[in-house]
Amino acid sequence: MVDSREQVRRGLLLDALEDPVYLNGVDWHVRQHNPSASSAAVQRETLDVIRSLISDGLCRLGGEVVIGPHPYGVASQGEQFVGWRDSLDKAMHKISKV
């Protein structure tokens, strides 16, 4: 899987130019480049790819937060990305639980 890691990283970075990349998106890219890998192997590679992108300073971990009142479930001011302040190890642990 290491041979395909650079291709996965490039695909994710291209996707991230337009929109935030969600965990499912990382998983999708890993599966596309490793179609015969087991679920456990895909999960390990997904976490390794995320760790490598964060360690290289190319991405940030976080989530979207609703801004403003949201009557009827619609955010009046949209959503905003908020980076996590956790250490990389703690953030990776959080992701691995998902």
C-alpha positions in Angstrom: 0.0 0.0 0.0 2.9 2.4 0.5 3.4 2.6 -3.3 -0.1 4.0 -3.7 0.1 6.4 -0.7 1.5 9.3 -2.8 -1.3 8.9 -5.3 -3.9 8.9 -2.5 -2.2 12.0 -0.9 -2.3 13.8 -4.3 -5.9 13.0 -4.9 -6.9 14.2 -1.4 -4.9 17.4 -1.8 -6.6 18.1 -5.1 -10.0 17.5 -3.5 -9.1 19.8 -0.6 -8.6 22.7 -3.0 -12.3 22.9 -3.4 -14.0 21.6 -0.2 -13.1 20.1 3.1 -12.2 16.4 2.9 -14.2 14.2 5.2 -13.1 10.9 6.6 -15.2 9.0 4.1 -13.4 10.8 1.3 -10.0 9.6 2.6 -11.3 6.1 3.0 -12.7 6.2 -0.6 -9.3 7.3 -2.0 -7.5 4.5 -0.1 -10.0 1.9 -1.3 -9.7 3.1 -4.9 -5.9 2.6 -4.9 -6.0 -0.6 -2.9 -9.1 -2.5 -4.1 -8.0 -5.9 -2.8 -7.1 -4.7 0.7 -8.9 -6.0 3.7 -11.1 -3.6 5.7 -8.5 -3.6 8.5 -5.7 -2.8 6.0 -7.7 0.1 4.5 -8.4 1.5 8.0 -4.7 1.4 8.9 -3.7 3.0 5.6 -6.4 5.7 5.9 -5.0 6.6 9.4 -1.4 6.5 8.1 -2.3 8.8 5.1 -4.1 11.3 7.5 -1.1 11.3 9.9 1.3 11.9 7.0 -0.6 14.8 5.6 -0.9 16.4 9.1 2.7 15.7 10.0 3.9 17.3 6.7 1.8 20.4 7.5 -0.4 20.0 4.4 -3.8 19.6 6.2 -5.5 20.4 9.4 -7.9 18.3 11.4 -11.2 19.7 12.5 -14.9 20.0 11.8 -17.5 22.3 10.6 -19.5 24.4 13.2 -22.9 25.9 12.5 -22.8 29.7 12.7 -25.7 31.8 13.8 -29.2 30.7 14.8 -30.6 27.7 12.9 -34.3 27.8 12.9 -35.9 24.7 11.3 -32.4 23.1 11.1 -31.0 25.7 8.6 -28.0 27.7 9.6 -28.7 31.3 9.0 -25.0 32.2 8.5 -23.7 28.9 7.2 -20.9 26.7 8.6 -17.3 27.4 9.4 -14.3 25.0 9.6 -12.8 25.0 13.1 -9.5 23.2 13.6 -9.0 20.9 16.5 -6.5 22.0 19.2 -5.7 18.4 20.2 -2.2 16.9 19.8 -1.8 14.8 16.7 -1.8 11.6 18.7 -5.0 12.5 20.6 -6.7 13.6 17.3 -5.6 10.4 15.6 -7.1 8.4 18.5 -10.3 10.3 18.1 -10.5 9.5 14.4 -9.6 5.9 14.9 -12.7 5.4 17.1 -14.9 6.7 14.2 
